[in-house]
Amino acid sequence: MENEKEQWVFIVNPIAGNGFAKSITPKLREMIEKHNIDAEVVFTERSGHATELSEQFYKKGFRNIIAVGGDGTFNEMCRPLINKKDVIAGIIPAGTGNDFIQILGFPNRFTEKDWDIFFNSQTIGMDSGSCNGMIFLNGMGLGFDAQVAAENYTEPGEVKRGSKYKYIWHIVKTLLFFKEKRMTVNNETGKHETECFINTIAIGRRFAGGFFLTPKAIANDGLLDVCMIKKLSLTERFSILLKVPEGKHITDKRVNYYQTAGINLEFPEVVPFHLDGELNFADKFEVTILPRALNIIYNPDGNHFFRN
């Protein structure tokens, strides 16, 4: 493998995975040396810093730009790289949920074999999504899951500090008291109004560390997978959520599952939504697919979500 002249940068979020990303930095440096990579390792210092670093290193001529962290870190890092065909992106999973890495055929935590596969640098073109001009690489959500995220925020971008038990309490509370909101949906089939418990629009399949909300998604088919779960009673909420971890919910009559190149949503008021797990707020949503907008390192022999 002739990597001697290639310049790599690894953008590490030191607080990702409760410090796991920082803890594997010595292993990362060991693998860089083993594979004879010309690389720099840099650390993020604040929210949005991965975007700044990615753009800076791209302008310096680096063409292998890698995130070490979770889905949010990877999203930040990739923002300046979308539709740049001369750059290769990658992620070494070191977050908490690590849902995105499933798309690429790698596990949540790298073994020695996975490090070797990663540095072999097999790449593929992957779709990205755009919502109101902001990108997502795994998926976006409105409804129940976004409200849980909002419960953990004091204001956009400021996370409440608390234990995992507090987070579980927010899930339970939202499950009990969440009220579906009326929205207007405009897609290829026309325009209609509905109320939904969950609205997921995705490139990937897995969310929240193990919920396969869009189990048919292919990450390079030029289509968004949409899962809209209709307004549910409390009993129905529990019953349908039990089906989601294995993706069995999509055959339920209360679930509208389809694929599209774009969709517009409108609410009468501002609502929370997440992009790759990061919380935002809006009342109108213009969502489109960006076909094969990112060149990314993947495991061709793994259980990836690509069409070869």
PEJOZI-V888849 format. One record per run of one state. SS is the DSSP state (2 for helix, 1 for strand, 0 for the rest). FROM is the first residue (numbers start at 0). TO is the last residue. Records with the same first field share a line. If there is no record, write none. Layout:
SS=FROM-TO  FROM-TO
This chain:
0=0-5  12-14  23-23  34-36  43-47  59-62  69-69  81-86  93-98  104-110  120-121  131-132  136-137  151-151  155-156  159-162  177-180  187-188  202-205  207-209  211-222  230-232  244-246  251-253  260-260  275-276  297-307
1=6-11  37-42  63-68  87-92  122-130  133-135  138-142  152-154  157-158  181-186  189-201  206-206  210-210  223-229  254-259  261-274  277-296
2=15-22  24-33  48-58  70-80  99-103  111-119  143-150  163-176  233-243  247-250
